[in-house]
Amino acid sequence: MAETQPYKPSWLDALLDWVSSLKMPSALFYVLLYVASILAIHIALWVEGVLDFGAWDSYVFFDVIWAPLGLGYIHYMERVAQRSVEEIRPALGVSPSEFEAIRYRFTTLPFWPILIITVLGLVFGMYFAFQAGSTQSLSSILWSGISGLGYTLLPIWLYAAYRHVSQIDDLYIKVKKLNLFNLQPLYGLARVAMVVGVLFVLLVNINFISETWLGSVTQTPETIVFLSAVGISAALAVFVIPVLGIHRKIEKDKTQLLAENADQIDSLRREIQTDMEKRSFKNIDGLEKGLSALLKVRESISAIPTWPWSPGTFGKFASAIVLPLIVWLLQRVMTPLFAVP
């Protein structure tokens, strides 16, 4: 047990396990958490008379999204990580106990780092939330508390993402059974990198929508563009860098296979040429069939992708990258159309 569990799991792992044990889809739980947060704040606003009964403050919908979104995204990321490490297991060639240790490290967050990040996040998150709002009413306390709790999840979110990304290349290095004609076991880890990359794109989009369409206006246009560029650059980095090592290995093995195939083709070509020169045609049919088979094998080898991405993965990620640019262009085009003369 000590070997496969080198450290104590975090409170977050226990919470995610509890959510998974509920008799409802995990996504539904986080949606209900979001709705409950909105309703709790608005009920307090209605009771206090700050808002007319049934009226809604649109900014509440944005400001309380971070807690359910953060927990939900971490939960989804951990599920993808669990599936991916199981997928790569056949290619690792390790003993059951060694694999359990690998799986545990890849899918379990350590107790103390998460606790420290949580405490620091709560202190700073609550401080800034209460600085921004009043503490004289229940609605303000609820709003500030839920908002502050949500923002504390961001560093945990980033820490969990960093742990996954930093371990992907190490796991690829451990691959001992690389079958170029079956790269399926490698796709899962690349999918984890994509999920982490989309995380940064999601942050960029939420920040952009908040600043330009919801009117929070806490950043200059130059700052928004800068943060968007940083977020997209980070997304590209975590999508590509962790798989560079296995990409080079696949590329090297593919080049070697093509070279071996080329030698075989050249050998048959020489045999055919020699028989032709000697006018000896009894082996020509067999040689031609062998040459045709080798050429088909060459086509198969040439078609092998050198990036460990399942079909469609790159397209999905590219779409996520392009989305902020589309949103930005729409905002630039549509704002003058609806401007008040």
N, C-alpha and C positions, 0 to 999 in steps of 0.2 A: 504493500500500500504506500509506503514512504517513497518507493521508487517511482510509482506512477502518479503520485500526488505530491510533488516536491514542495508545494506551498498550499496554504489554506485558500479556498475560493472566496471571492468578494461577496459583499451584501447584494451587489447587483446581480450576480449569478443566481443567488437564492431567490431574488425577486422575479427574475425572468423564468426560472423553473416553476415558481408558483403560478405565474401568469399562464405558462404552458399547460399547467395541470388543470386549469379551469375548463368547465364544460362549455366553452365558446371559442370561436376563432380568436387568436391573439390580436389580430388587427381590429376586431370589433371591440375588444377591451380598451384599446388605446383611443378609438373613436369615442367610446362612451366616457372615458376619462376626460377627453377634450370637451365634450358636450357638458359634462358635469361641472367642469371648471368655469365654462362660460355662464351656465345657469346660476352657479353659486354667486358669482360676482354681480350678475344682473339682478338677482333677487334682492341682494343687499342694496343695490342702487335704487331699486323700486321702493323698497321698504323705507329707505332714508329720504325718498322724494327727490333724489338727484336726477332721476329720469322718470318720465311718466310711465305708468304700468304698461308693459308691452313694447316700450321703445327700446332700441338696441344701440349700443355704442360700438361702431364697426371696428375700432382699434382694439377692443377687448379680444375680438376674434383672432387678431394677429398676435397680440402680446402674450396670450396664454397657450399658444400652440407649441411652445418650445419643450415643455415637460412631456406631453404625450408623443410629440414628434421625436424628441431625443431618445426616449425609452423605446419607442416603436422601431426606430431605425437601428438602434443597437441590437434589439431583439432580432430583427431581420438579418443584420450583418452576422450575428452569432449563428443563426440557423444556416446561412450560406457557408460559413466557416466549417460547421460540423459536417455538412454534406460533402464539402470539397476535400476535407482531410480523409474521409472514408473513401472517396473516389480515387485518391492517389495512393492508397494503401497497397494495391497490387504491384505498383511500380517501385515501391521503396525497398522491398526485399528485407524487411526487418522482422525480428521475432515479435510475438504478441505482446510481451511485456514492454519492449522498446516502442512499439507502436502506441500502446496506451499512454506512455510518457509523452510521446509526440502529440497525440490527440489532446491530452490534458492541457499541455502548455499552449496549444493553438486555440483552444476553445474555452479556456477558463482564465478569468482575470484574477490577479493576485490580490489578496486581502488588504495588505497595508498600503500599497500605492493608491488603490481605489478609495480607501478610507481617508487618506491624507488629502487627496484631490477633492473628495466630497466635502470635507470639513472646510478647506480653504475656499472652495467654490461657494458653499453656503454663506460663509462670512462675507465674502466680497459681493456675491450675487444679491443677498438680502440688503447689504449696505447700500448698494447703488439703486436697488429697487425702491427702498424706503426713502432715499435721498430725493428720488424723482417724484414720489407721491407723498400725500399727507398720511399721518398716522392717527388722525383725529376721528376717523369713522371706520366702521366695520368693512365697508366696501373697499376703502383704500388699503386697509390691512390685508384683506383677502387678495386684492388685485396685486399688491406689491409682493406678497408672500408667494403666490402662485407664479408670478412672473420671475421673481428672484430664484425660485426653485428650478424653474425651467432653464434659466441661463447657467446655473451651476452644472447642468448636464453636458454643456458644450465641451469643457476640458476632458470629461470622462469619455465622451464621444470620440474626441481626437486621440486620446490615449489608447482606447480600444482599437481604433483604426491603425494607429502606429504599430501596435503589437502585431496585428495581422500582417501588415505590409512588411515589417522587418523580418518576419519569419518565413515569408513566401520563398525568397531566394534560397534560404537555408534548406527548406524542404525540397526544392528542385535540385539542389546539389546532392541530396541524399538519394535521388532517383538512380537505381542500378539497372532497371530493366526498361530501357527506352525502345519501344517498338514503334518505328516510324509509321507503320500502317495501322496503328491503333493509338492515337494520341488522346483518346477520350479521358483517360485517368488524369491528364495534365490540365484539362479545361477548368476544373473546379477552382483551383487556386487563382487562376487568371480571373475567374468570375468574382472572387473575393476582392481582388484589386480593382475591378470595375465598380463594384458596389461602393468601395471606399472613395473612388474617384467621383462617382455620382454624388456622394455626400458633399463634396466641395462645390459641385455645380448647384446642388440644392441650396446651400448656404448663400451662394451668389444670387440665385433667383429670389430667395426670400428677402434678402437685403435690398435688392433692386426694386422689387414690388413695394416693399415698405416705404422706401425713400421717395419713389417717383409716383406711385399710384395711391398709397394710403396716406400720404402727406405727413409722415413723421418728421421729415426734413431735419435730420441731425447731421447730414453730411453734404459737402459741396459736390457738384457734378464731377469735378476732377477726382475727388475721393472715391466716389461710386465707381468710376471707370477704373481707377487704380485697384480697388478691392476686387472688382470683377476680373481684371487681368490676373491678379495674384491667385484668385480662386481657380480660374480655368487652368492656369499654369500648374498649380498644385494637383489638379485633377489629372492632367496629362502625365505628370511625373509619376504619380502613384499607379497609374494605369499601365505605364510602359516600363519604368525602371525595375520593378520587382521581377519581371519576366524576361529581362534582357539576357540573363545567364542561360536559362533553358532555351531561349531563342537561338543563341549562338551554338549551343550543343546540338539542337535539332538541325541547324544549318550545316554544321560540320559533318554530322552523320549522313545527312542528305547528300552533301557533296561527295563524301566517300562512296556511298551507294551508287551515285551517278558515275563516278570514276570506274568502279568495279564493273558496272553495266557496260560502260563504254569499252572496256578491255574485252569483255565477252563478245560484244557486237563486232569489234575489230577482228577478234580471233575467228569468228564465223565468216566474216567477210573475206578474210584471207583464204580460208578453206574453200569457200565457194569460188573465189578467183583462181585458186590453184587447180580445182577440178575443171573449171571452164577452160583453162589453158591446156590441160591434159585431155580435154574432150571426154572426161569421165563423168557421166551424168547419173550414175546409179544412186549417189548420195544427195543429189541436188534437192529433191523434194524435202527430205528430212532437214537439210541445212536451211532451206528457205523457211520452213515452218519454225525452226529454232530461232532464226533471225527475226521473223515476224513476232514471235513470242517475246523476245528480248526488247524489241522496239515498243511493244505494248507495256512491258514492265517499265521501260524508261518513261513512258507517258505517265504511268501511275506514280513513279518516284517524283517526277517533275511537278505533279499536281499536289504533292504533300505540302501543307502550309508550314512555314517555319516559325510562326507565332502560335503559342498555345491557347488560341482563342477558338471557341466553338463557333460554327457558322452563325453569322448574324450578330455576334458579340460586339465587334468593332463598329458595325452600323448603329447599334443601339447606343453605344457610348458616344459616337460622333453626333448622334441626334441630341443627346443630353448636352453636349458641348455647344451645339449650334443654337439650342433653345434660348439662352440668355441674349444672344445676338439678335434673334428674331424679335424677342420681347423689346429689346432696346430700339430696334428699327421701327417697330410698331408704335412705340411711345413717341419717337421723334417725328413720325409721319402724322400720327393722329392728334397729337397735342395742338398743333396750329389749326387743325380743322375745327376743333371744339373751343378754341380760344374766344373769349368774349371781346368784341371789337371795342 
